[in-house]
Amino acid sequence: MKKLLNRREFGRKCAGLVAIAAVPVSASTVKLVLPKLDPASGLASTLGYTHDVDAIPAQVLLAEHPNYVPGSKCSNCVYFQGGHEWGKCNIFTNNRVNAKGWCNVWAEKPSIPLQLQPTGLSSEFLEFGP
C-alpha cells in the first residue's frame, strides 16, 4: 500500500520544486552560436558577400557590383542584427556575418528623426489626465 504524504512532507516537496523552478535560465547560458558565413557558399557567392569590404578597392567593387555604395557594410545595413565583430543577418539566417562585410542586398538602416530619439528625461513619457 502506498504511503500518503502528510502536510509537512508535501510542503517540503513543493518548496523544493518552487526553488528549482525559480532559478532563472539566462540567454547567455543557453546560447546558440551560429557558424560564420562562408563567402564561397551558394547564396553568399550569388549575392557577392565578402567578409571585409574595406580590403577591396572601391573601384573594383563598383565595377563588379554597380549597386555598391561607398561606406556601406553589414554594420550599417538594415538586415544586420547586431554584434560588434560578427552578427546575425536576416538574409543569411543560418550564419553570422562580419560587421565589416558587404553583399548585394545591402540597404541602409533608416536613421531615427531627432524628435523621436529618446532624451532620457522623465517628461517624455506619456502622461494621462488633465
Contacts in CASP RR format, 6 or more apart in sequence:
PFRMAT RR
TARGET T0000
AUTHOR 0000-0000-0000
METHOD contacts of the structure
MODEL  1
MKKLLNRREFGRKCAGLVAIAAVPVSASTVKLVLPKLDPASGLASTLGYT
HDVDAIPAQVLLAEHPNYVPGSKCSNCVYFQGGHEWGKCNIFTNNRVNAK
GWCNVWAEKPSIPLQLQPTGLSSEFLEFGP
5 13 0 8 1.000
34 88 0 8 1.000
34 94 0 8 1.000
34 95 0 8 1.000
34 96 0 8 1.000
35 94 0 8 1.000
35 95 0 8 1.000
35 96 0 8 1.000
36 86 0 8 1.000
36 95 0 8 1.000
36 96 0 8 1.000
36 97 0 8 1.000
36 98 0 8 1.000
37 44 0 8 1.000
37 49 0 8 1.000
37 89 0 8 1.000
37 92 0 8 1.000
37 95 0 8 1.000
37 96 0 8 1.000
37 97 0 8 1.000
37 98 0 8 1.000
38 44 0 8 1.000
38 95 0 8 1.000
39 45 0 8 1.000
39 48 0 8 1.000
39 49 0 8 1.000
39 50 0 8 1.000
39 51 0 8 1.000
43 91 0 8 1.000
43 92 0 8 1.000
44 92 0 8 1.000
44 103 0 8 1.000
47 91 0 8 1.000
47 103 0 8 1.000
47 104 0 8 1.000
47 105 0 8 1.000
48 65 0 8 1.000
48 103 0 8 1.000
48 104 0 8 1.000
49 92 0 8 1.000
49 97 0 8 1.000
49 101 0 8 1.000
49 102 0 8 1.000
49 103 0 8 1.000
50 56 0 8 1.000
50 101 0 8 1.000
50 102 0 8 1.000
50 103 0 8 1.000
51 98 0 8 1.000
51 100 0 8 1.000
51 101 0 8 1.000
52 98 0 8 1.000
52 100 0 8 1.000
52 101 0 8 1.000
53 61 0 8 1.000
53 71 0 8 1.000
53 72 0 8 1.000
53 73 0 8 1.000
53 100 0 8 1.000
53 101 0 8 1.000
53 102 0 8 1.000
54 73 0 8 1.000
54 100 0 8 1.000
58 68 0 8 1.000
58 70 0 8 1.000
61 68 0 8 1.000
61 102 0 8 1.000
62 68 0 8 1.000
65 104 0 8 1.000
67 104 0 8 1.000
67 106 0 8 1.000
68 102 0 8 1.000
68 106 0 8 1.000
69 106 0 8 1.000
69 108 0 8 1.000
72 102 0 8 1.000
72 106 0 8 1.000
72 108 0 8 1.000
73 99 0 8 1.000
73 100 0 8 1.000
73 101 0 8 1.000
73 102 0 8 1.000
73 106 0 8 1.000
74 80 0 8 1.000
74 87 0 8 1.000
74 89 0 8 1.000
74 97 0 8 1.000
74 98 0 8 1.000
74 99 0 8 1.000
74 100 0 8 1.000
74 101 0 8 1.000
74 102 0 8 1.000
74 103 0 8 1.000
74 106 0 8 1.000
75 82 0 8 1.000
75 99 0 8 1.000
75 100 0 8 1.000
76 108 0 8 1.000
76 109 0 8 1.000
77 89 0 8 1.000
77 105 0 8 1.000
77 106 0 8 1.000
77 107 0 8 1.000
77 108 0 8 1.000
77 109 0 8 1.000
78 107 0 8 1.000
78 108 0 8 1.000
78 109 0 8 1.000
78 110 0 8 1.000
79 89 0 8 1.000
79 90 0 8 1.000
79 91 0 8 1.000
79 105 0 8 1.000
79 106 0 8 1.000
79 107 0 8 1.000
80 87 0 8 1.000
80 88 0 8 1.000
80 89 0 8 1.000
80 97 0 8 1.000
80 99 0 8 1.000
80 109 0 8 1.000
81 87 0 8 1.000
81 88 0 8 1.000
81 89 0 8 1.000
81 90 0 8 1.000
82 88 0 8 1.000
82 99 0 8 1.000
83 99 0 8 1.000
84 99 0 8 1.000
85 98 0 8 1.000
85 99 0 8 1.000
86 96 0 8 1.000
86 97 0 8 1.000
86 98 0 8 1.000
86 99 0 8 1.000
87 96 0 8 1.000
87 97 0 8 1.000
87 99 0 8 1.000
88 96 0 8 1.000
88 97 0 8 1.000
89 95 0 8 1.000
89 96 0 8 1.000
89 97 0 8 1.000
91 103 0 8 1.000
91 105 0 8 1.000
97 103 0 8 1.000
118 124 0 8 1.000
END
